């Protein structure tokens, strides 16, 4: 739904055909501005050939949350940590979905639980791994990019969900708009950062 709003066609960069950096530069320089924007949009929205980026961002996001939990409570039990991690990671979208009367995302999207549980198992067995990765400049940057990219997606999805289920209110009517204004902003804000308030 979000991808359709922009109206730009995604032109996936044929990465499998690129053998060296000069080929990459030649391919990039031969693309039009619209194709370049389409490629960037495809990567940012995890579309088409770039769908794998979702898993990278999900694992990076969960790893960041795992590190925070293991830092705060190094002796936490496996199941307690898993519940805390679930609420810390998906609490915002859960609250936003409940407020809008919609299914909770981690219940209906099994990828979210598979990524979270897999990351937690690795981090629980090797508790020094997240700290070691976050201790390097590249690792810290990667986890930060993954974390914020996924948070941005959650915010956009919660806002889009609220737009489709909420009715236009007083402010919308006053401004002549046909879609709700305040509700989607609240849903997006809660989705993007609501999970961190109650867990740690």
N, C-alpha and C positions, 0 to 999 in steps of 0.2 A: 504494500500500500504506500509506504513512504517512497519507494523507488518510482512509482508511477507519478507522483506529484511533481518531480523535477522535470520530466519530459525529455531527458537526455538519454539516448540509447547507449547501452554499455558496449564498449568494444574491448573485448578481453585481449590482453597482450599475449601473443603466442609464445609463452615462456619456454615451452618444450623445444622450440626451434632455435632458441638463442644459445650459442655455444661459447661466446666470449663477450667481454664488455663492449667491444667495438660494434658487434652485431646489435647489442642492446641499444647503444646510442644511435645507430642507424635506424633501427625500428622506431625509436622514440621521435627522432627528428623527422621521420616520414609521416607521422601521425598528424592529423589536423587537430586544431584546438578542441573541437567537439569530441573527437575520438579520445584525446588525452583526458578530458574531463570525464568522459564515459568510463574510461579505464580506472581512474581514481575513484569515481563513484562506485563502480563495481567492487573494488577492493574495500572501500569504506563500509559498504552495505552488505558485504559477504555474498555477493551475487555471482552466479555462473561459475567460471573457472576459479574465482576467488573465494568460494564457499569454505575452503579449508582454513581461511583466516579466522573464521568463527571459533574453531577448536583451539587455535593458538591463543586467541584473546580470552576464551573461557578458562583455559588452563592457567594462563598468566593471572587472570582475575582471582581464581580460586587459590592459586599459590600465594598471592598477596594476602588474602584473608587467612589462609593457613598460617602464614608467618606471624600475623598479628595475634592469632589465638595462641600459638605455641610460645610466643614471646610473653604474652600476658599470663598464661597458665601452663608452664612447661610440663607439669605432672598430670595434666588432664587425661581422663580416661577416653578410650577410643570413641565410644558411643556418645558420651557427653560432648566431646569435641565435635563430632559429626553433626549433632543437633544444633550446637552453637554456631558452627560454620554455616549450616543451612539457613538459619535465621539471620546471621550476619550478612551472608551473601545475597539472599533472595527475600529478605524481610521487607524491603521497600516496595518491590513489585507485588508482593503478597498483600501488603496493606492497601496499595493503590487498586488492585483487583477487587479486594473485598469492598472498598468504598464505592466502586463502580458496579458492584454486583456481578462480576465476571469470574470465570475459573482462575484459580491461582496458577501462574505460569509454570512453576517447577513441578506441579502435579500433572499438567497436560503436555509439557515439553520434556520428554525423557532425556534428551541430550543434556539438559541442565544438571540432572541428578547423576547421570553417568560421569560427566566431567568432574563434578564436585566430589563424588565418592572416590573416583580414581585418583584425583589429586590429593585428597585427604589420606588415602592409604599410603601413598608414596611419602608424603610429608610426615605422617605419623611414624612410619618405619624408619625414615631417615630424617629426624627432626632438625639436623644441622643443615640440610640441603637448602631450604628456603632462605635461611640466614646467610649461607655462603653465596647463593645467587644474588640476593639483594645487597650483599657486601661489595659486589663488583659494580663498576660504573655501567657496563653494558647490561648486566643482569638487572640492575635497579631501573635503568631506563626502559628495558623491555617489559618488565612487570608493570611499571607505571603506565606505559603506553597501552598495554593490554587491559589494565584495570580501568583506565579512563575511557578507552574505546567502548568497552562493554557497558560501563555506566551510562555513557551517552546513548547507546542503543536502548538500554532499559528505559531511560528518560523519554526517548522518542516513541518507543512502543507504548508506554503508559499514557503519554499524551495522546497518541493516536487512538488508543482504546477509549479514553474518556470522551474524545470528540465524537466517536461513533455511538456511544450509549447514553450520554447526557444530553439533556434538552437545553436549548438556548435560554438564558435567564434574563434578569432585569438589565444587566449591563449590556448584554448582546442586543436586546431590544432597543435600548437607549442609543446604541451606536449603529443601529440598522443592520447588525450582523445576523446571520442565520445559524451560526454555530455557537456553542458555549465558549466562554473566554476564561473565566476564573477556574472552573472545575478542571479543565485539561492542564492548566499551569500548576495547580496544586497536585494533581495526579503525577505529572512529570517530575516535579520537585521531590515528592515522596518516593517515587520509584527510583530516582537517581541517588538519593541519600538516606532514605528512611531506615534501611536495614542496620545501619551503624549506630543508631541512637540507643536501642535497648539492649544490645548484645554484650558489648564490652564496656 
